[in-house]
Each structure stands twice: as C-alpha cells, then as structure tokens.
C-alpha cells in the first residue's frame, strides 16, 4: 500500500518561511509527477506547484518567486519551500503524487493535508 505522509506547516508571521515535506512510502514503486495544492477559507482547491518525473517545475501565479518545489529521490520525499509568506497563503496544503507500481497502472495518491497559518 502506497501512502503519502506530510509534515511541516504551522503558524508564522507574515514575511516568514516554512518548508512542507511529503514522504512517499511503499514497495516496488516509482514516483511520477507530484503536485502541491492548497485549500483556503473559500473551500476552493488551488494548484500551487508541480514537479514532473523529469524535474521540470511550474508554479501558480500567486506564489511565483516565493515558493520552490523540489524532490529528494534518495528518501522519496517531495518538498515545498515557502518564503515571504503572506496572510493569503493561509490554508490546508495537500501533496498529490502519481505512482507507478510493478504490474499495475498508474495511480494517484493524496497526503493527509497540513495547516499553514500566516499571521499579519
């Protein structure tokens, strides 16, 4: 069974930084494209950042220049470094990964979510 376990997050002042982690556990799998989403008080889920299997990165317009998505293949973990945080960045952040396992088609998995709160 493949699982995505998130860590990090918390409460920071505006202008501060946080780093979120998304560790993928399981056996006989490889990680494809990974996304970070967030859900704010409006209950809309927004795509924040993407990293492909080849390492190409894209970002939502609201976080360009402030957030960085990265991956450490050795420990099968994806990160979201968040700098210059603003109150409007507040929300629940979710990682999502496409995973391929031996003898099975590609499947999509979600992390449990982690709260990020930015105070003014």
Secondary structure per residue as TSV (DSSP state, phi and psi in degrees):
chain	resnum	aa	ss	phi	psi
A	1	X	-	360.0	126.8
A	2	X	-	-88.0	135.0
A	3	X	E	-133.3	145.9
A	4	X	E	-112.6	117.3
A	5	X	E	-113.8	119.4
A	6	X	E	-96.1	151.4
A	7	X	E	-147.9	169.1
A	8	X	-	96.7	-161.7
A	9	X	-	81.8	-177.0
A	10	X	E	136.4	-158.1
A	11	X	E	-114.1	128.0
A	12	X	E	-137.5	159.8
A	13	X	E	-80.6	154.9
A	14	X	T	-54.3	136.9
A	15	X	T	92.4	-10.6
A	16	X	-	-83.1	-174.1
A	17	X	-	-133.8	151.9
A	18	X	E	-144.0	154.6
A	19	X	E	-126.4	124.0
A	20	X	E	-96.8	145.8
A	21	X	E	-122.9	147.5
A	22	X	E	-136.3	103.4
A	23	X	E	-96.3	130.0
A	24	X	E	-102.0	122.1
A	25	X	E	-116.0	154.9
A	26	X	-	146.0	-171.8
A	27	X	S	-129.5	149.4
A	28	X	S	54.3	54.1
A	29	X	E	-140.4	161.9
A	30	X	E	-133.2	147.3
A	31	X	E	-96.2	131.0
A	32	X	E	-96.6	-133.9
A	33	X	E	-69.7	138.2
A	34	X	E	-125.0	139.3
A	35	X	E	-123.0	153.3
A	36	X	E	-114.5	129.6
A	37	X	E	-117.9	161.5
A	38	X	E	-139.9	151.2
A	39	X	E	-127.7	115.0
A	40	X	-	-94.8	-169.2
A	41	X	T	-59.7	-22.8
A	42	X	T	-78.2	-2.6
A	43	X	-	66.9	13.8
A	44	X	-	-92.9	134.2
A	45	X	E	-92.3	119.8
A	46	X	E	-109.5	133.7
A	47	X	E	-75.2	122.6
A	48	X	E	-99.0	-46.7
A	49	X	E	-157.6	154.2
A	50	X	E	-139.9	140.7
A	51	X	E	-131.8	127.1
A	52	X	-	-83.1	173.0
A	53	X	T	-60.7	-28.5
A	54	X	T	-85.8	-5.5
A	55	X	-	96.2	5.7
A	56	X	-	-73.1	139.4
A	57	X	E	-122.4	139.2
A	58	X	E	-136.2	156.7
A	59	X	E	-138.3	152.0
A	60	X	-	-68.0	151.0
A	61	X	T	-58.6	-34.1
A	62	X	T	-71.5	-14.8
A	63	X	T	-120.5	-0.8
A	64	X	T	-58.3	134.5
A	65	X	T	85.6	-9.9
A	66	X	T	-117.8	-34.7
A	67	X	E	-107.9	149.0
A	68	X	E	-135.6	126.0
A	69	X	E	-98.8	139.6
A	70	X	E	-148.0	172.4
A	71	X	E	-145.3	140.5
A	72	X	E	-117.8	101.8
A	73	X	T	-65.6	-29.4
A	74	X	T	-62.0	-36.2
A	75	X	T	-112.0	9.1
A	76	X	T	51.6	53.4
A	77	X	E	-132.5	137.6
A	78	X	E	-110.0	141.0
A	79	X	E	-121.4	154.6
A	80	X	E	-130.2	106.4
A	81	X	E	-87.7	123.2
A	82	X	E	-117.6	115.8
A	83	X	-	-116.2	163.2
A	84	X	S	49.5	48.8
A	85	X	-	-66.1	145.0
A	86	X	-	-119.3	155.9
A	87	X	G	-54.9	-33.2
A	88	X	G	-71.4	-7.0
A	89	X	G	-80.0	-7.5
A	90	X	-	-60.9	136.1
A	91	X	E	163.0	-176.6
A	92	X	E	-96.8	125.1
A	93	X	E	-102.8	135.0
A	94	X	E	-125.1	137.9
A	95	X	E	-99.0	148.5
A	96	X	E	-137.5	134.2
A	97	X	E	-134.5	140.5
A	98	X	E	-88.9	128.7
A	99	X	E	-127.7	134.6
A	100	X	E	-112.1	129.7
A	101	X	E	-120.3	152.7
A	102	X	T	-57.6	127.4
A	103	X	T	76.5	9.5
A	104	X	S	-134.2	153.0
A	105	X	-	-72.8	167.2
A	106	X	-	-60.9	138.9
A	107	X	E	-129.5	154.5
A	108	X	E	-109.8	133.9
A	109	X	E	-126.9	150.4
A	110	X	E	-118.8	143.4
A	111	X	-	-76.3	173.2
A	112	X	-	-81.0	-11.2
A	113	X	-	91.4	148.6
A	114	X	E	-143.4	140.0
A	115	X	E	-82.8	133.6
A	116	X	E	-121.9	123.8
A	117	X	E	-124.8	125.1
A	118	X	E	-114.5	117.8
A	119	X	E	-89.8	150.9
A	120	X	-	-83.6	360.0
